[in-house]
Amino acid sequence: MSTAPVALVTGASRGIGAATARLLAQSGYRLVLVARREGLLREVARECEASGALVSVHPADVTNAGAVTDVFRSVMQSEGRLDALVNAAGAMADAGFAMTKLSTLEDLFRVNVSGTFQCSQLAAKLMLRQRSGSIVNVASKVGESGSAGQAAYAASKAAVSGLTKSLAKELGPLGVRVNAVAPGFIETDLTAHYGADARTAISANIALRRLGQADEVAKVVRFLCSSDAAYVTGQVLGVDGGFVL
């Protein structure tokens, strides 16, 4: 069995999740990659393997409780430990408040909150056995500041921030750290629907006057997973270029 630390990344087929997987691979982690899109997930796995990482691929939807349980059971059987969990699976929806369907809110909470909750719960059971580990959630700056046209999304991400702080208080005495990153406007598939004019307007309100990249968020996630962040827990770290000051 490999002595490399083990990291499980959800939403690993694209965006921040994929960028995080690549960076953790370069940092010597053994990876467990989870996402719905098997083809894209295997592409990321091959890139990670090219960096010398050992990788296992688990096509699964974080809203499927049974499938998630099976993933963590497999990790326990094959690895016997888990050193880092990155909850990067997420969904976003834009709509005016009056036009937002209740089903949209429920869908966002299933992915962004329930998925994060269950993965963290199952990860904690493994980490508490070894009395060490790091959980990193992907929240959002709109969960703190709000955003017109994103009430449902903002509510779900605010819940992720609250969950992060609660778990940090509960699991910290047992050796497990829990933090979150709160990205601003990051150029990923989730934001690809924004047109050029919208991007220009958004950039004008960012202190660094540009949009963010997935690997810039992933570098902060990698830090939070590592021993360099051994005295950091309960934090929601903004990675937004100065969008919300």
VEXKEMAR-874468 format. One line per 4 residues: for each residue x, y, z of C-alpha. Coordinates in steps of 0.2 Angstrom, whole numbers, plus 5000, padded with zeros to 4 digits. Layout:
BEGIN
X Y Z ~ ...
This chain:
BEGIN
5000 5000 5000 ~ 5007 5017 4995 ~ 5013 5029 5009 ~ 5007 5044 5000
4993 5055 5008 ~ 4976 5051 5001 ~ 4965 5065 4995 ~ 4947 5063 4988
4941 5076 4976 ~ 4923 5078 4971 ~ 4918 5088 4955 ~ 4935 5082 4949
4931 5082 4930 ~ 4931 5101 4927 ~ 4934 5118 4934 ~ 4941 5120 4952
4940 5102 4956 ~ 4950 5096 4941 ~ 4963 5110 4944 ~ 4964 5104 4962
4966 5086 4957 ~ 4981 5091 4945 ~ 4990 5101 4959 ~ 4988 5088 4972
4995 5075 4960 ~ 5010 5086 4958 ~ 5011 5087 4977 ~ 5012 5068 4979
4995 5064 4984 ~ 4986 5048 4980 ~ 4970 5053 4972 ~ 4952 5047 4973
4942 5057 4959 ~ 4923 5058 4959 ~ 4912 5066 4946 ~ 4897 5062 4936
4905 5064 4919 ~ 4916 5048 4917 ~ 4925 5053 4901 ~ 4931 5070 4907
4935 5062 4924 ~ 4946 5049 4916 ~ 4955 5063 4906 ~ 4959 5072 4922
4965 5055 4930 ~ 4977 5053 4915 ~ 4984 5070 4917 ~ 4987 5066 4936
4995 5050 4932 ~ 5007 5059 4921 ~ 5013 5068 4936 ~ 5016 5051 4944
5001 5050 4955 ~ 4991 5035 4959 ~ 4973 5038 4954 ~ 4957 5029 4956
4941 5035 4947 ~ 4924 5034 4954 ~ 4910 5040 4942 ~ 4896 5046 4954
4884 5059 4957 ~ 4885 5067 4975 ~ 4866 5069 4976 ~ 4865 5050 4975
4868 5045 4993 ~ 4870 5026 4990 ~ 4884 5030 4977 ~ 4893 5041 4988
4893 5028 5002 ~ 4900 5016 4990 ~ 4914 5027 4986 ~ 4919 5030 5004
4917 5011 5007 ~ 4929 5008 4993 ~ 4942 5021 5000 ~ 4941 5012 5017
4944 4995 5009 ~ 4958 5000 4997 ~ 4967 5014 5007 ~ 4962 5012 5025
4963 5031 5027 ~ 4959 5048 5020 ~ 4970 5063 5023 ~ 4960 5076 5013
4943 5079 5006 ~ 4939 5093 4994 ~ 4921 5096 4991 ~ 4922 5104 4974
4906 5097 4966 ~ 4894 5111 4964 ~ 4880 5118 4953 ~ 4874 5136 4949
4858 5144 4943 ~ 4854 5162 4938 ~ 4837 5169 4939 ~ 4827 5183 4946
4820 5179 4963 ~ 4802 5180 4957 ~ 4806 5168 4943 ~ 4816 5156 4953
4807 5139 4955 ~ 4807 5130 4972 ~ 4813 5115 4962 ~ 4829 5125 4957
4832 5129 4975 ~ 4830 5111 4980 ~ 4842 5105 4966 ~ 4855 5117 4971
4854 5112 4990 ~ 4855 5094 4985 ~ 4872 5097 4976 ~ 4880 5111 4985
4874 5107 5003 ~ 4868 5089 5005 ~ 4882 5082 4994 ~ 4895 5092 5004
4887 5087 5020 ~ 4887 5068 5016 ~ 4904 5068 5009 ~ 4911 5077 5024
4902 5066 5036 ~ 4909 5050 5028 ~ 4926 5058 5027 ~ 4926 5062 5045
4922 5044 5050 ~ 4939 5039 5042 ~ 4948 5054 5048 ~ 4943 5053 5066
4950 5035 5066 ~ 4967 5042 5063 ~ 4964 5058 5072 ~ 4970 5069 5058
4964 5076 5041 ~ 4958 5091 5032 ~ 4941 5095 5024 ~ 4940 5109 5011
4924 5115 5005 ~ 4920 5126 4990 ~ 4909 5140 4995 ~ 4907 5157 4986
4909 5175 4989 ~ 4890 5177 4984 ~ 4886 5167 4999 ~ 4893 5181 5010
4888 5196 5000 ~ 4873 5191 4991 ~ 4870 5193 4972 ~ 4855 5200 4963
4848 5186 4952 ~ 4857 5172 4962 ~ 4846 5171 4978 ~ 4845 5152 4977
4864 5149 4973 ~ 4869 5162 4987 ~ 4858 5153 5000 ~ 4866 5136 4996
4884 5143 4997 ~ 4880 5153 5013 ~ 4875 5136 5020 ~ 4891 5128 5015
4900 5142 5024 ~ 4890 5139 5040 ~ 4893 5120 5038 ~ 4911 5123 5037
4912 5133 5053 ~ 4901 5121 5063 ~ 4912 5106 5058 ~ 4928 5115 5062
4922 5118 5080 ~ 4915 5100 5082 ~ 4930 5091 5073 ~ 4944 5102 5078
4947 5094 5096 ~ 4948 5077 5087 ~ 4962 5083 5075 ~ 4952 5086 5059
4953 5103 5051 ~ 4938 5110 5041 ~ 4940 5126 5030 ~ 4932 5133 5014
4937 5144 4999 ~ 4926 5157 4993 ~ 4929 5161 4975 ~ 4924 5176 4966
4921 5176 4947 ~ 4931 5162 4941 ~ 4932 5157 4923 ~ 4925 5139 4923
4911 5130 4914 ~ 4899 5136 4927 ~ 4902 5154 4922 ~ 4904 5151 4903
4887 5158 4899 ~ 4892 5175 4904 ~ 4894 5186 4888 ~ 4909 5198 4884
4900 5213 4890 ~ 4895 5205 4907 ~ 4913 5199 4910 ~ 4920 5217 4906
4907 5225 4918 ~ 4912 5212 4932 ~ 4930 5214 4929 ~ 4928 5233 4932
4922 5230 4949 ~ 4936 5218 4954 ~ 4952 5227 4962 ~ 4964 5217 4951
4953 5221 4936 ~ 4952 5203 4929 ~ 4943 5187 4931 ~ 4950 5173 4941
4957 5156 4935 ~ 4953 5139 4942 ~ 4971 5135 4946 ~ 4972 5151 4957
4958 5144 4968 ~ 4966 5127 4968 ~ 4982 5133 4975 ~ 4973 5139 4990
4964 5123 4992 ~ 4981 5114 4991 ~ 4988 5125 5005 ~ 4973 5121 5016
4975 5102 5013 ~ 4993 5103 5018 ~ 5003 5103 5034 ~ 5007 5121 5030
4989 5125 5036 ~ 4991 5115 5052 ~ 4984 5129 5063 ~ 4971 5135 5051
4953 5129 5053 ~ 4935 5136 5053 ~ 4941 5149 5039 ~ 4932 5154 5023
4946 5161 5013 ~ 4941 5173 4999 ~ 4949 5170 4982 ~ 4941 5184 4972
4954 5196 4967 ~ 4946 5210 4978 ~ 4929 5208 4971 ~ 4921 5210 4989
4931 5222 5000
